[in-house]
Amino acid sequence: MKTLTALLLWVGYKAQTHFLFHISLRNWLWGLVVVPLALSWLHRLSWLYAVPLSLLGALLLAALKVVRRGGFLIFEPAPVVEISAPMASIEVDEQISCRASGHFAVANKQRTMVDEPGQISAVRTREHVVSVHLEPTRFLLLARSLNEESGWWYTFFMPEQVQHIETGYVRCGLRARYGLAIQYQPEERSANPEMIYLWFDGIRALCRVLNTLSTDVPAEAFTQSVSAHD
């Protein structure tokens, strides 16, 4: 059930970020709401069919709004097992590959990312940088992402901005991987806290990121312990 839910959330994200004739697939659903009723009013379609179709469109739009608020993924808190061998922290300016979800920006543009390829690094000021690289993609054969959104997007946070870190499993689409949920307060104090989710192909990369964060971030921000084994 969780896998099916995660898959539906992923489809919702794709519907929001892929376009047909410069209209997002999400907004095409308005046609399912309006067109059947218009055809029925013009006596081209029975109300018996028009009303259910219109209600279906309205329900799908409402569902997309709900999953958008939830971040289009499922996070299951759980301790992450750390390998017993010593793990080095991230070096300054070293890039650790990951998949990322959260709120990203570049220049004057902002948008939500879900399960996009990215990197996490730390600079000399102790600021942590998560970058995501978007490439043009297709969905359902005809719908495309916007070319103008291709390229690198970023989010930044200082250790003192971090409020909460949890380890666990990130479910997105058909996959579930070890990952992190990081809540931080943006520099604009009036803004709501942001959540960013990171997950990795291997446990070693995750443990290195955890080691770096545990060095910089106050211990009370961590709520899930990391257990070691031989």
N, C-alpha and C positions, 0 to 999 in steps of 0.2 A: 504493500500500500504506500509506504514512504517513497519507494522508487517511482511509482506511478505519479504521485503528487509532485515529486521533484521534476519529473519529465514535463508535466503540465506547466509548472512554473517556468521552466526553460523555454517552452514554446511561447509562453506569454511574453517573455523578454524578447524573443526573436520577432514576435508580432509587433512589438513596439519599436524595434530598431531596424526593421526592413521595410522597404517602400516599393510600391507599384505605382508608376506615373506620379512620383513625388508625394504620394499619400501613403502613410503608414498602414500596415495591415490592420492594426488596431482601429484606425479611423475608417477603414473600409467596412467595419462592422456596423457603422451608422447607416450604411446602405441597407443592411439586413433589417434594421429597425424601421427605416422610413419607406423604402421602396415597396415592400409588400402592402403596406397600408395605403400608399398612393395608388398602386395598381387596383386594390380592392375598391377604393373610392371612385376610380374610373371604370369600375365594373369589368376589369380585366382579370381579376383574381377573386376567388371566393374568400369571404371573411373567415371561413372555416380553416383555410390555409394561411391567410395573411396574419391573423392574430398570433398563432403559435410561432410563426417565423419571426415576427417582430419581437415577441417576448424572448425568443432564443437569443436574438441579437442583443437585447437589453441585458440579459443575464450574462452573456459573454463579456460585454463591456464592464459590467459591475465586477465580474470575477477578475478581469485584468487590473482594475483599479485596486482591488484588495491585494493581489499578489505583488503589485508594484510597491505597495507600502511595506510588504514583508520582505522585500529584497530579492525576490525571484529564486530563492534557494532555501534549503533546510540546514540548520546547524544543530548538531547533537553534541552537547558538552560531554566530554569524557577524558580521563587521564590518558596521556600519550606516553607509550613506553619508550624510554630513551635507551640507546645502546650503551653498554658499560664503558666502551673505549672513550678516552677524553676527546671532546669535540671543541675545536677552535671556534672562537667567535668570528663574526664577519669582519674582515679587514676594512679599513677606510677605503671607500669608493669601490669595494668589491661588489659585483652584481650576483645575486642569487636568484636563479630562475624560479618562477612560481606561476600559479594561476591566481587571478585576483578578482574580487567583486567589491563594489563600493562606489563612492562618489568621487569622480575625477574631473580635472579641469585642465585647460590649456588656453593661454591668452585670455580672451573674454568668453570662452565657451565652457559649459559644464554639462555633464551627463552621468548617468548611472551605468556602470559596467557590470557584467556578470560572466564569470568563467572566461575571462580574457587572458591571453598570455602576457606575462609581465615579469618584472624584476623588483627585488627589494634591496636597498643598499643603505649605508650610513655614511655621512660625511664628517669632516673634522669637527664641525660644530655640535656633533651628536644628534643632528637632525636626521630623521629616518625618511627615506624617499621611496615611495612605491610608484613605479611607472608601468604603464600598460601600452602595448603597441597594437593598434587596430589596423587590420587590413580589409580591403573590400571583400565582402562575402555575399553569398546567395542563400535564399531560403525558399523552399517550395518551388524551386526552379526559376520562377519569374521575378520574385521579389529580391531587391538588392539593398545592401547598406549604402549609406550616403558617402560618396567619394570624398566630400569635404571633411568628413570626420575621421578619415584615415590618418595614421601617424601616431605620435607619442602623446599620452595624457599622463597627468601626474597628480599625486596627493602627497602632502608633507605633514609630519608631526614631530614635535619635540618630546622627549621623555616625560617632561612635566605635564604635557597635555593628555597623556594616556590615563584613562580612568579605570579601564577594565580590560583584562586579557584572559581568554579562555582557550583551552585546547579541546579538540574534539574532532568530529567527523563533519565534513562539508558535503552535502548531497546536492548535486546539480546535474540535471539531465539523468543519465543512466549510471553515473559514477558517484562513488563515495570515497573520499580520501581524507587522510590525516590533515588537519589544518588548524588555523588560528582564527579567533574572532577578536578584533582589537577595537575597542571603543575609545575615542579621543575627542577632546573639546577643541574645535577650530579656534583660530586666533580671534575671530570675531566672537566675543563672549556672549553676545546676544543670540548667536546661532545655536541650534540644537546640536547635541553630541552626534558625531558621525560614527558609523560602523564600517569597518573594512574586514574582509575575509580573505585569507591567504591559504592556499594549499599547494602541496609539493609532490613531486613524483617519488621521492624517497624520504625515509625518516631522518637520514643524516642531515639533509638540508634544513628540515624543520627544526631539528635540535640545535643546529648552529644559529638559526634565527632566534630561537628561544634563549640561547645563551647570551646573545647580544642584548636582547630586550631585558633579560633579568639583571644585566650589569647596569643598564641605564634607568630602567623604570622602577619606581618604588615597589617593594615587595607586596604591599597590600593590594596592588592592582591585579595580582595573580590569584585566581580562584580555583584553578585546577592544577594539582601537583603533577609532576612528571616522575614516574617511577622508573627505576633502573633495573636492569637484569643482566645476567652474564651472557 
